[in-house]
Amino acid sequence: MEEQIVELKAAILKAMAQPTRLKILESLRSGEKCICEIVPTINGEQSNISRHISMMQKSHLVTTRKEGVRVMVNVKNPMVFDILDKVSTILKTRIKEQEKLLNQI
């Protein structure tokens, strides 16, 4: 059972661990958006972004719904942003440590 949980955790992290998908998630921080709004926000191509959204949907990170011809995307669980914030905190800590080393030179 424990192995299955580890695999599920890895699947979620794998679904997030790609620059375009991270940009998409960050663009959804302010709430639901149409794919047509995400494309210019992250400076990507619609077909590529749609593939990434589909992958994240299969991993239960985002949900989509049709609104006429528009496809609306939303983060399924806002705790995803807690994960992204924790990663940012780790990066800030690492940068501060590197700055201390640089100051010693």
C-alpha positions in Angstrom: 0.0 0.0 0.0 2.8 2.4 0.9 4.4 1.9 -2.6 1.1 2.9 -4.2 0.9 6.1 -2.2 4.5 7.0 -3.2 3.6 6.4 -6.9 0.5 8.6 -6.6 2.6 11.4 -5.0 5.2 11.0 -7.8 2.5 11.3 -10.5 1.2 14.6 -9.0 4.7 16.0 -8.8 5.6 14.8 -12.3 2.5 16.5 -13.7 3.6 19.8 -12.2 7.3 19.4 -13.0 7.4 21.1 -16.4 8.0 24.8 -17.1 4.9 25.3 -19.3 2.7 23.5 -16.8 4.1 25.6 -14.0 3.3 28.8 -16.0 -0.2 27.6 -16.6 -0.7 26.9 -12.9 0.7 30.2 -11.9 -1.6 31.9 -14.5 -4.6 30.2 -12.8 -3.6 31.5 -9.3 -6.1 34.4 -9.8 -8.9 32.0 -10.8 -10.5 30.3 -13.7 -9.3 31.3 -17.2 -10.2 30.5 -20.7 -7.4 28.8 -22.7 -7.6 31.8 -25.0 -6.5 33.9 -22.0 -3.7 31.5 -20.9 -2.0 31.4 -24.3 -0.9 35.1 -24.4 -0.3 35.2 -20.7 2.4 32.5 -20.9 3.4 33.3 -24.5 2.8 29.8 -25.9 1.0 28.0 -28.6 -2.6 26.9 -28.1 -2.1 23.3 -29.2 0.9 22.9 -26.9 -0.9 24.5 -24.0 -4.0 22.4 -24.6 -1.9 19.3 -24.4 -0.4 20.3 -21.1 -3.8 21.2 -19.7 -5.1 17.8 -20.8 -2.2 16.1 -19.1 -2.8 18.1 -15.9 -6.5 17.2 -16.1 -5.7 13.5 -16.2 -3.6 14.0 -13.1 -6.5 15.8 -11.4 -4.6 19.1 -11.0 -7.1 21.1 -13.2 -10.6 20.9 -14.3 -12.1 22.2 -17.6 -15.5 23.1 -18.7 -17.0 24.4 -22.0 -18.6 27.8 -22.1 -19.8 28.1 -25.6 -16.7 27.8 -27.8 -14.4 28.7 -24.9 -12.7 26.1 -22.8 -12.4 27.3 -19.2 -9.6 25.9 -17.0 -9.5 26.0 -13.2 -7.2 24.5 -10.6 -9.0 21.6 -8.9 -7.4 22.0 -5.5 -5.9 25.3 -4.4 -3.4 23.5 -2.2 -1.4 23.2 -5.5 -0.4 26.8 -4.8 0.8 25.8 -1.4 3.2 23.4 -3.1 4.4 26.1 -5.5 4.9 28.5 -2.6 6.9 26.0 -0.7 9.2 25.5 -3.7 9.6 29.3 -3.9 10.6 29.3 -0.2 13.2 26.6 -0.8 14.6 28.6 -3.8 14.8 31.8 -1.7 16.6 29.9 1.0 19.1 28.4 -1.5 19.7 31.9 -3.0 20.4 33.4 0.4 22.9 30.6 1.2 24.6 31.2 -2.1 24.8 35.0 -1.4 26.4 34.3 2.0 29.1 32.2 0.2 29.6 34.9 -2.4 30.1 37.5 0.3 32.9 35.3 1.8 34.9 35.5 -1.4 
